[in-house]
Amino acid sequence: MENIIGIEEDIVLDNDIVNITHINNLDIWDEDEFIRRFRVSKRTTADILEQIEHLLTHRSNRNQAVSPLQQLLLTLRFFATGSFYITVADFGGVHKSTVGKIVQRVVHALATLRPNYIHFPDTAEEKEAVAIKFYRIARFPRVLGAVDCTHIKLQSPGSDIAENFRNRKGYFSLNIQVVCNADNQIIDIVARWPGASHDSYIFNNSAIKAKFERGDMNSFVLLGDSGYPLRSYLLTPQENTNNPAQNLYNEAQIRTRNVVERTFGIWKRRFPILSIGIRTKVPLAQTIVIATAIIHNIACKNNDIVPENEEQAVDNFPNIPHEQNDQRDFIVCFMASYLDRRTTLLRFTLLYEQKSLEFSLSVYKSVCLIFVSEVLLLILALM
C-alpha cells in the first residue's frame, strides 16, 4: 500500500515482525522542513535524481529494493548529520549495512556529474561575465576566481600513512583546494591531498596552475592569500604597505578574495558532515567531498536558501585541546545519534497513533530502550 505516509515493509525487531512504513519525505514535509532535514530544496533533489536515477535503479524489485529517490534521500541525510550509518538507517527504516552500500553507490553516481557542474568558464564571453561579477565587489579587474584551501576532518586512516593526514592543528584531515566564482559556486576542486600538505604545494601540483602557466586563461587572474607565491596570474596581498595606493590594492584584493571564505561557510553549513568530520575510508571521503561540492553548485543555481546550523553545528562547541579531540568526536557523534533516534521514536509514535503501524508492547519497549540508552551514553561521555 502506498499513500502519503509511504510504503509499507515488514522488518524484524527483537524477534517480532513489525510492519514499518517508509515515509514519503517529498510529500509529508513542507519545503522548509524538507530543507532542514536534507539541506537542499525539493527542486534540487528532483534535478539531481533526474540525472542519476538510471545509475541507482535496480534491475528488479526483488527483496524490496530501495528506490533511487530513497537512496538519494538517505545519502543527503548522511551528509546532513555526519553521524554513524546506524542513525541514518533508523531514519530511513533500513539496515546500517544497506546504508553503507547506498552511500557509496550514490556518491559515485554524483561524481559522474562533475564535468557538468565543476569547471572553469570556457568561452571568452563566460570569462568576461565572471570577471564583471568580481569587479562589482570591490572594483578589482580581470578576476576569474578566488583560490584557497580548507581542511575536512577525517577519522584516523591508520597504517603508516596516518601522520601524513595530521594537519598543523593536530587532527587528521584532507586539505581541499577550491577555486570559486563570485556566485559562491565551486569551479575547481582538488580533494586528493592529505592534511599535512601546504596550500602552496597543492597549488603548484594542480592542473589549474598548469592552465594559467600555458596561457589558457589569457590575461585573467586568480586571487589568493599570503600563503601563496605571487605570480603574474596569482595576485596576493602586499606586505608592509607604505602608501595609499598599496592600501587600496590590499583592501580591494581582500574584499574580492573573501568570496572563497563565504563559499566555504555556505558549503559546510549546507552539509555539516564537512564540519563534523567524515568517518569513512579516505577514498570514499574524497568522493564525498566532490559529491557535496556538486550538490552545492546545483543548489546555488536553483537559489536554494542556506540552511541554519542546528543540532549538528559543531562550531558551537568550545575550543578543546587536541588531546581531548577523541572525546569531542565521541560526544558530537552521540549527539547526532541521539537526535536521529529521537526522530525515529517520534515517527514510530506518530504512525502508531495513526493506526499505520501495529506495535507489540515488546517492540515499543525495544524502541524506547534504544532511545534511553543513547541518553545514558551521552551522559557518561560528558562526565
C-alpha positions in Angstrom: 0.0 0.0 0.0 1.4 3.4 -1.0 -0.1 6.6 0.4 1.0 10.0 1.8 2.7 8.2 4.6 4.8 5.9 2.4 5.5 2.3 1.5 4.9 -0.5 4.0 7.5 -3.1 4.6 8.0 -6.0 7.1 11.1 -5.9 9.2 12.2 -7.9 12.3 13.0 -6.2 15.6 13.8 -8.2 18.7 12.2 -11.3 17.2 8.9 -9.5 16.5 7.8 -8.8 12.9 6.9 -5.2 12.6 5.0 -3.6 9.7 7.1 -0.4 9.3 6.4 2.4 6.9 9.0 4.2 4.7 7.8 7.8 4.9 7.4 9.6 1.6 9.6 12.5 2.6 8.7 14.6 -0.5 5.0 14.5 0.4 5.0 14.6 4.1 7.3 17.6 4.7 6.7 21.2 3.6 9.6 23.0 1.8 11.2 24.4 5.0 11.0 21.1 6.9 12.4 19.2 4.0 15.4 21.6 3.7 16.0 21.3 7.5 16.3 17.5 7.1 18.0 17.1 3.8 19.8 20.5 3.4 18.6 21.1 -0.2 15.2 22.0 -1.7 12.8 19.6 -3.3 13.5 21.1 -6.7 17.3 20.5 -6.3 16.5 16.9 -5.1 14.4 16.3 -8.2 17.1 17.8 -10.5 19.7 15.5 -9.1 17.5 12.5 -9.2 16.7 13.1 -12.8 20.4 13.0 -13.7 21.5 10.0 -11.7 18.3 7.9 -11.4 19.5 5.5 -14.2 22.6 4.7 -12.1 20.7 3.9 -9.0 17.8 1.9 -10.4 17.9 -1.9 -9.6 17.2 -4.4 -12.3 14.3 -5.8 -10.3 12.2 -5.0 -7.2 13.0 -8.3 -5.6 13.8 -8.2 -1.9 12.1 -4.8 -1.6 14.9 -2.9 -3.4 15.4 0.6 -2.2 14.1 3.1 -4.8 16.5 5.7 -6.3 14.7 8.5 -4.5 15.1 6.8 -1.2 18.8 6.1 -1.9 19.4 9.8 -2.6 17.5 11.0 0.4 19.4 8.6 2.7 22.7 9.9 1.4 21.6 13.5 1.8 20.6 12.7 5.4 24.1 11.2 5.9 25.6 14.4 4.6 23.3 16.4 6.9 24.2 14.5 10.1 27.8 13.3 9.6 26.9 10.6 12.0 27.1 6.8 12.1 25.4 4.7 9.4 23.1 3.3 12.0 21.4 6.6 12.8 20.7 7.1 9.1 19.4 3.6 8.9 17.0 4.2 11.7 15.8 7.4 9.9 15.2 5.5 6.7 14.0 2.2 8.0 16.8 0.1 6.5 19.8 -1.8 7.9 23.0 0.0 8.5 24.9 -2.2 6.1 22.4 -1.2 3.4 23.1 2.5 4.2 26.8 1.9 3.7 26.3 0.4 0.3 23.8 3.1 -0.7 26.1 6.0 0.3 28.9 4.5 -1.8 26.6 4.0 -4.8 25.1 7.5 -4.6 28.3 9.4 -4.1 29.9 7.7 -7.1 26.8 8.4 -9.2 27.0 12.1 -8.1 30.7 12.2 -9.0 29.9 11.4 -12.6 28.2 14.9 -12.8 31.4 16.7 -12.1 32.2 17.8 -15.7 28.7 19.4 -15.9 28.9 21.4 -12.7 32.5 22.0 -11.7 34.5 23.6 -14.4 36.1 26.9 -15.4 34.3 29.2 -17.8 35.2 28.1 -21.4 34.3 30.9 -23.8 35.6 34.5 -23.8 32.0 35.7 -23.0 31.7 33.4 -20.0 35.1 34.6 -18.6 34.1 38.3 -19.1 30.8 37.6 -17.3 32.6 36.1 -14.3 35.2 39.0 -14.2 32.4 41.6 -14.2 30.7 40.0 -11.2 34.0 40.0 -9.3 34.6 43.6 -10.3 31.3 44.7 -8.8 32.5 43.5 -5.3 35.5 45.9 -4.9 36.4 47.1 -8.4 39.2 44.6 -8.8 39.5 43.9 -12.6 40.1 40.7 -14.6 39.5 38.2 -11.7 38.4 34.7 -12.8 38.4 33.1 -9.4 39.4 33.1 -5.7 41.6 30.2 -4.5 42.1 28.9 -1.0 42.3 25.6 0.9 40.1 24.2 3.7 40.5 21.2 6.0 37.9 18.5 6.0 38.2 16.4 9.2 38.7 12.6 8.9 38.9 9.7 11.3 42.4 8.3 11.5 43.3 6.5 8.3 45.5 4.1 10.3 48.7 2.3 9.0 52.0 4.0 8.3 50.5 6.9 6.3 48.2 8.2 9.1 50.6 11.0 10.1 50.6 12.4 6.6 47.0 13.3 7.2 47.6 15.1 10.5 47.5 18.8 9.9 49.2 21.7 11.8 46.2 21.9 14.1 46.8 18.4 15.2 43.8 16.5 13.8 43.5 14.2 10.7 42.1 15.8 7.6 42.1 16.3 3.8 43.4 19.6 2.6 40.9 20.6 -0.1 41.8 23.3 -2.6 38.9 25.2 -4.1 38.5 27.9 -6.7 35.2 29.7 -6.7 33.4 32.4 -8.6 31.6 35.5 -7.3 28.3 33.5 -7.0 29.9 31.2 -4.4 29.9 28.3 -6.9 32.9 26.0 -6.9 34.6 26.0 -10.4 37.6 23.9 -9.5 38.4 21.5 -6.6 41.3 19.3 -5.7 40.4 16.7 -3.0 43.4 14.3 -3.1 45.9 15.8 -0.7 46.4 14.8 3.0 46.1 17.4 5.7 49.9 17.8 6.2 50.2 19.2 2.7 50.8 23.0 2.4 48.4 25.1 0.4 51.1 26.4 -2.0 52.3 22.8 -2.6 48.9 21.7 -3.6 48.5 24.7 -6.0 51.9 24.1 -7.5 50.9 20.5 -8.4 47.4 21.3 -9.6 46.0 21.3 -13.1 44.7 24.8 -12.8 48.2 26.2 -12.3 49.3 24.4 -15.5 46.4 26.1 -17.4 47.4 29.5 -16.3 51.1 28.8 -17.0 50.2 27.8 -20.5 48.3 31.0 -21.0 44.9 29.2 -21.5 43.2 31.9 -19.3 44.7 34.9 -21.3 45.1 38.0 -19.0 42.7 36.8 -16.3 44.0 36.2 -12.8 43.3 34.4 -9.6 43.3 35.9 -6.1 44.9 34.1 -3.2 46.0 34.9 0.4 49.6 35.4 1.6 50.2 31.7 1.8 50.5 31.5 -2.0 53.5 32.7 -4.0 53.0 35.9 -6.1 52.7 35.2 -9.8 51.6 37.2 -12.8 48.3 35.2 -12.8 48.0 34.7 -8.9 47.8 38.0 -7.0 48.3 38.1 -3.3 48.2 40.9 -0.7 51.1 43.2 -0.4 53.1 43.1 2.8 54.4 46.2 4.6 52.3 48.7 2.7 53.5 52.3 2.9 51.3 54.4 0.6 47.6 54.9 -0.1 47.7 53.0 -3.4 49.1 49.9 -1.8 46.5 50.1 1.0 43.7 50.5 -1.6 45.1 47.5 -3.5 45.1 45.3 -0.4 41.6 46.4 0.6 40.2 45.5 -2.9 42.1 42.3 -3.0 40.9 41.1 0.4 37.3 42.0 -0.1 37.2 40.3 -3.5 39.1 37.2 -2.3 36.8 36.8 0.7 34.2 35.2 -1.6 36.0 31.9 -1.2 35.7 32.1 2.6 32.0 32.7 2.2 31.8 29.8 -0.1 33.4 27.5 2.5 31.0 28.7 5.1 27.9 28.1 2.9 29.2 24.7 1.7 30.0 23.5 5.2 26.7 24.9 6.7 24.8 23.1 3.9 26.5 19.8 4.6 27.5 19.5 8.3 29.4 16.3 7.6 32.2 18.6 6.3 32.5 20.3 9.6 31.9 17.3 11.9 34.2 15.0 10.0 33.9 12.1 7.6 34.0 8.7 9.2 34.8 6.6 6.1 37.9 5.3 4.4 39.9 8.0 2.6 38.9 7.2 -1.0 35.2 7.4 -0.1 35.8 10.5 1.9 37.4 12.2 -1.1 34.4 11.2 -3.3 32.0 12.5 -0.7 33.8 15.9 -0.8 33.4 16.1 -4.6 29.7 14.9 -4.4 28.8 17.6 -1.8 30.6 20.3 -4.0 28.4 19.2 -7.0 25.2 19.4 -4.9 26.3 22.7 -3.5 26.6 24.1 -7.1 23.2 22.8 -8.1 21.7 24.3 -5.0 23.3 27.7 -5.8 22.0 27.6 -9.3 18.5 26.9 -8.0 18.8 29.7 -5.4 18.3 27.3 -2.5 18.2 29.0 0.9 21.2 28.2 3.1 20.0 26.0 6.0 20.6 27.2 9.5 23.1 25.3 11.7 21.0 23.3 14.1 21.8 20.1 16.1 24.9 19.2 14.0 26.6 22.6 14.4 30.0 21.5 15.7 31.2 25.1 15.6 29.1 25.8 18.7 31.4 23.6 20.7 34.2 25.5 22.6 37.8 25.0 21.5 39.0 21.8 23.1 42.7 20.9 23.3 44.0 18.3 20.9 44.3 15.6 23.5 40.5 15.8 24.0 39.6 15.6 20.3 38.6 12.0 20.5 36.2 12.7 23.4 34.7 15.7 21.5 34.2 13.4 18.5 32.5 10.8 20.7 30.2 13.5 22.1 29.3 15.0 18.7 28.5 11.7 17.2 26.4 10.6 20.1 24.6 13.9 20.0 23.7 13.4 16.3 22.8 9.7 17.0 20.6 10.7 19.9 18.7 13.3 17.9 18.2 11.0 15.0 16.9 8.2 17.3 14.6 10.7 18.9 13.2 11.4 15.5 12.7 7.7 14.9 10.9 7.2 18.2 8.6 10.2 17.5 7.9 8.9 14.0 7.0 5.4 15.3 4.7 7.0 17.9 3.0 9.1 15.1 2.4 6.1 13.0 1.1 4.1 15.9 -1.4 6.9 16.7 -2.5 7.0 13.0 -3.0 3.2 13.1 -0.4 2.9 10.3 1.9 0.7 12.4 1.0 -2.3 14.6 3.3 -2.3 17.5 3.5 -5.1 20.1 4.3 -3.9 23.6 7.7 -5.6 23.5 8.6 -3.9 20.2 7.7 -0.5 21.6 9.8 -1.1 24.7 12.7 -2.0 22.5 12.5 1.2 20.6 12.2 3.2 23.9 15.2 1.3 25.3 17.4 2.4 22.3 16.3 6.0 22.9 17.1 5.8 26.6 20.4 4.1 26.1 21.6 6.9 23.8 20.8 9.4 26.6 22.7 7.4 29.2 25.7 7.0 26.9 25.8 10.7 26.2 25.7 11.5 30.0 28.6 9.1 30.5 30.6 10.8 27.7 30.1 14.2 29.3 31.2 13.0 32.8 
